[in-house]
């Protein structure tokens, strides 16, 4: 009988002392006895019963038997190879069975090629399979490890005829699927191992693809000014998208930027692919200093190569888009983070001009309404003047607007300067005739304005542009007197044309709001107070509907209004004069890109407001659907731009050159914007934002919605006075119900 490990048996000593070449001491004197003992040892290791922990350990090696550890693939056929676990599919360690390769060879090395204590260099002990592994407490093994004593296995009948061979038992057992070997150790000789590899540490584990904010995305590989390129970690590409905010750790704090480009830098699909991202730097949160912990625009230091790139956390996003400490208005929500509101800084938005650009149907009119209503909700005593060429904003502000149109607008002709009046009265068919009539009108107009003052008053300050009342009848009389002084009928044509033209516009009903009567009152104070809303009286916005103004003088009307607003701001007391916002819809009609197009006085008035209005508290809002046709000098003065969807290549190129260099990358995404979305750039917002405007109540939406052809054409339409009503409005130049004219104060009539 073979005793278990730990018992002093002479047979065990003789068996373990055998060398690889069969030489060595024989404790019982014959090799036959040794072979019998070795067979019994192998049978006892596999025999069932008891606790199954009977083992055979190797004796301490002799100098002649010392040899380095052998790799697993070079182990003798008597050693067990690693097998897969049928339940989990993971590699299962080979049983540490002390056996000999044959009856005439020494003990085989461990199956894993080293000391049997786990993967190479891991320092982890390999768990022994019940009945097969070495137990703790046993004498030192061949590699110096100690094992435990095992309970003796019950002795089984040992015969050559009824004892199965271990090789046969192994052949009958099904062979589990062998898993791929674990990754090689980073250093040293590569060795195969059948032991399960330990889980990698969190630091060594690559970033898992995750949508969680703060996840590791990659590292910096290139820095050029405000542009940073990064290489993404494996399997995180789907977690990145255009417009996402990322964080980079710097020397003085955290730097933030927006992802602007996603690309694969691989020569062959699926081979050597390297996902890359381009980041535009926005600002930083410093660790120390007066602004520590608060997001600020611009960066004080650039990230270094190899800096890790993380997705910004929710708290960091809130810090970036937090409501500024100064006065702000809410415009909507962020596109990528719908739970964060988007704010505009009121003073920067109004004090430095802004523009709203977008193609038809992109929500341009609704965007203007959202902006203005948000401003008026926070500042109910504002002063806004809007030029409405399509009569669409009246219903959006009906509860807080003074509505003016040709039926109730009083804009006396004497408020026109010489250039504006000449554009109505002077014939421009030929340069010679235009010059002659212009000279006659200029002389007569100066004399008529001076007659406003009483005899004896100084009139040296009066010019052809001084806004003082005069009678058209007196102007006609002055021209007639000048014509008679020549006594040449052939030279009277310019005089005759001017007098006829003055009488014509005075009798034209379309010009009634401007040339209404020959009896003139000095009601300039009332006109300005009504337009500028001084005092507000619950209506902080004036909407001037110019859709009913005759096309031949609409440019003159716009010029007069813009010039009056600017001149009032220039000559008023800056400490007392309230700031005014002028909103110009269809701005490309009044400030065109080409100097030869449009009405020159109108273009000069609006351009002057864009360039100089900020100094006098006069803000400008330009709204257009054709940015390419707008004056680039005027648009460049708008420091905040709300860019809605634009699809025309000329418009995109124009806007790209009009915005600052640091924001040009955002223009490429304009064709992909949805309705009610906009990119907001400039000083009016803390950082460039992709926003979705707040919803408007149905009663506050402008009348710019396209009619439903499908719904309207499903049924017939009865006349019911429809055509007759339209004809009446057409003939009398009336839009909607005729509004009551505002009472005018009695002023001193001119002489």
Rosetta blueprint (number, residue, H / E / L):
1 X L
2 X L
3 X L
4 X L
5 X L
6 X L
7 X L
8 X L
9 X L
10 X H
11 X H
12 X H
13 X H
14 X H
15 X H
16 X H
17 X L
18 X L
19 X L
20 X L
21 X L
22 X L
23 X L
24 X L
25 X L
26 X L
27 X L
28 X L
29 X L
30 X L
31 X H
32 X H
33 X H
34 X H
35 X H
36 X H
37 X H
38 X H
39 X H
40 X H
41 X H
42 X H
43 X H
44 X H
45 X H
46 X H
47 X L
48 X L
49 X L
50 X L
51 X L
52 X L
53 X L
54 X L
55 X L
56 X L
57 X L
58 X L
59 X L
60 X L
61 X L
62 X L
63 X H
64 X H
65 X H
66 X L
67 X L
68 X L
69 X L
70 X L
71 X L
72 X H
73 X H
74 X H
75 X L
76 X L
77 X L
78 X L
79 X L
80 X L
81 X L
82 X L
83 X E
84 X E
85 X L
86 X L
87 X L
88 X L
89 X L
90 X L
91 X E
92 X E
93 X L
94 X L
95 X L
96 X L
97 X L
98 X L
99 X L
100 X E
101 X L
102 X L
103 X L
104 X L
105 X L
106 X L
107 X E
108 X L
109 X L
110 X L
111 X L
112 X L
113 X L
114 X L
115 X L
116 X L
117 X L
118 X L
119 X L
120 X L
121 X L
122 X L
123 X L
124 X L
125 X L
126 X L
127 X L
128 X L
129 X L
130 X L
131 X L
132 X L
133 X L
134 X L
135 X L
136 X L
137 X E
138 X E
139 X L
140 X L
141 X L
142 X L
143 X L
144 X L
145 X L
146 X L
147 X E
148 X E
149 X L
150 X L
151 X L
152 X L
153 X L
154 X L
155 X L
156 X L
157 X L
158 X L
159 X L
160 X L
161 X L
162 X L
163 X L
164 X L
165 X L
166 X H
167 X H
168 X H
169 X H
170 X H
171 X H
172 X H
173 X L
174 X L
175 X L
176 X L
177 X L
178 X L
179 X L
180 X L
181 X L
182 X L
183 X L
184 X L
185 X L
186 X L
187 X L
188 X L
189 X L
190 X L
191 X L
192 X L
193 X L
194 X L
195 X L
196 X L
197 X L
198 X L
199 X L
200 X L
201 X L
202 X L
203 X L
204 X L
205 X L
206 X L
207 X L
208 X L
209 X L
210 X L
211 X L
212 X L
213 X L
214 X L
215 X L
216 X E
217 X E
218 X E
219 X E
220 X E
221 X E
222 X E
223 X E
224 X E
225 X L
226 X L
227 X E
228 X E
229 X E
230 X E
231 X E
232 X E
233 X L
234 X L
235 X L
236 X L
237 X H
238 X H
239 X H
240 X L
241 X L
242 X L
243 X L
244 X L
245 X E
246 X E
247 X E
248 X E
249 X E
250 X L
251 X L
252 X L
253 X E
254 X E
255 X E
256 X E
257 X E
258 X E
259 X E
260 X E
261 X E
262 X E
263 X E
264 X E
265 X L
266 X L
267 X L
268 X E
269 X L
270 X L
271 X E
272 X L
273 X L
274 X L
275 X E
276 X E
277 X E
278 X E
279 X E
280 X E
281 X E
282 X E
283 X E
284 X E
285 X E
286 X E
287 X L
288 X L
289 X L
290 X L
291 X L
292 X L
293 X L
294 X L
295 X E
296 X E
297 X E
298 X L
299 X L
300 X L
301 X L
302 X L
303 X L
304 X L
305 X L
306 X L
307 X L
308 X E
309 X E
310 X E
311 X E
312 X L
313 X L
314 X H
315 X H
316 X H
317 X H
318 X H
319 X H
320 X H
321 X L
322 X L
323 X L
324 X L
325 X L
326 X L
327 X L
328 X E
329 X E
330 X E
331 X E
332 X E
333 X E
334 X E
335 X L
336 X L
337 X L
338 X L
339 X L
340 X L
341 X E
342 X E
343 X E
344 X E
345 X E
346 X H
347 X H
348 X H
349 X H
350 X H
351 X H
352 X L
353 X L
354 X E
355 X E
356 X E
357 X E
358 X L
359 X L
360 X L
361 X L
362 X L
363 X L
364 X H
365 X H
366 X H
367 X H
368 X H
369 X H
370 X H
371 X H
372 X H
373 X H
374 X H
375 X H
376 X H
377 X H
378 X H
379 X L
380 X L
381 X L
382 X L
383 X L
384 X E
385 X E
386 X E
387 X E
388 X E
389 X L
390 X L
391 X L
392 X L
393 X L
394 X L
395 X L
396 X L
397 X L
398 X L
399 X L
400 X L
401 X E
402 X E
403 X E
404 X E
405 X L
406 X L
407 X L
408 X L
409 X L
410 X L
411 X L
412 X L
413 X H
414 X H
415 X H
416 X L
417 X L
418 X H
419 X H
420 X H
421 X H
422 X H
423 X H
424 X H
425 X H
426 X L
427 X L
428 X L
429 X L
430 X L
431 X H
432 X H
433 X H
434 X H
435 X H
436 X H
437 X H
438 X H
439 X H
440 X H
441 X H
442 X H
443 X H
444 X H
445 X H
446 X H
447 X H
448 X H
449 X H
450 X H
451 X L
452 X L
453 X L
454 X L
455 X L
456 X L
457 X L
458 X L
459 X L
460 X L
461 X L
462 X L
463 X L
464 X L
465 X L
466 X L
467 X L
468 X L
469 X L
470 X L
471 X L
472 X H
473 X H
474 X H
475 X H
476 X H
477 X H
478 X H
479 X H
480 X H
481 X H
482 X H
483 X H
484 X H
485 X L
486 X L
487 X L
488 X L
489 X H
490 X H
491 X H
492 X L
493 X H
494 X H
495 X H
496 X H
497 X H
498 X H
499 X H
500 X H
501 X H
502 X H
503 X H
504 X H
505 X H
506 X H
507 X H
508 X L
509 X H
510 X H
511 X H
512 X L
513 X L
514 X L
515 X L
516 X L
517 X L
518 X L
519 X L
520 X L
521 X E
522 X L
523 X L
524 X H
525 X H
526 X H
527 X H
528 X H
529 X H
530 X H
531 X H
532 X H
533 X L
534 X L
535 X L
536 X L
537 X L
538 X L
539 X L
540 X L
541 X E
542 X E
543 X E
544 X E
545 X E
546 X L
547 X L
548 X L
549 X L
550 X L
551 X L
552 X L
553 X L
554 X H
555 X H
556 X H
557 X H
558 X H
559 X H
560 X H
561 X H
562 X H
563 X H
564 X H
565 X H
566 X H
567 X H
568 X H
569 X H
570 X H
571 X H
572 X L
573 X L
574 X L
575 X L
576 X L
577 X L
578 X L
579 X L
580 X E
581 X E
582 X E
583 X E
584 X E
585 X L
586 X L
587 X H
588 X H
589 X H
590 X L
591 X L
592 X E
593 X L
594 X L
595 X L
596 X L
597 X L
598 X L
599 X L
600 X H
601 X H
602 X H
603 X H
604 X H
605 X H
606 X H
607 X H
608 X H
609 X H
610 X H
611 X H
612 X H
613 X H
614 X H
615 X H
616 X H
617 X L
618 X E
619 X E
620 X E
621 X E
622 X E
623 X E
624 X E
625 X L
626 X L
627 X H
628 X H
629 X H
630 X E
631 X L
632 X H
633 X H
634 X H
635 X H
636 X H
637 X L
638 X L
639 X L
640 X E
641 X E
642 X E
643 X E
644 X L
645 X L
646 X L
647 X L
648 X L
649 X H
650 X H
651 X H
652 X H
653 X H
654 X H
655 X H
656 X H
657 X H
658 X H
659 X L
660 X L
661 X H
662 X H
663 X H
664 X H
665 X H
666 X H
667 X H
668 X H
669 X H
670 X H
671 X H
672 X H
673 X L
674 X L
675 X L
676 X L
677 X E
678 X E
679 X E
680 X E
681 X E
682 X E
683 X L
684 X L
685 X L
686 X L
687 X L
688 X L
689 X E
690 X E
691 X E
692 X E
693 X E
694 X L
695 X L
696 X L
697 X L
698 X H
699 X H
700 X H
701 X L
702 X L
703 X L
704 X L
705 X L
706 X L
707 X L
708 X L
709 X H
710 X H
711 X H
712 X H
713 X L
714 X L
715 X L
716 X L
717 X L
718 X L
719 X L
720 X L
721 X L
722 X H
723 X H
724 X H
725 X H
726 X H
727 X H
728 X H
729 X H
730 X H
731 X H
732 X H
733 X L
734 X L
735 X L
736 X L
737 X L
738 X L
739 X L
740 X L
741 X L
742 X L
743 X L
744 X L
745 X L
746 X L
747 X L
748 X L
749 X E
750 X L
751 X L
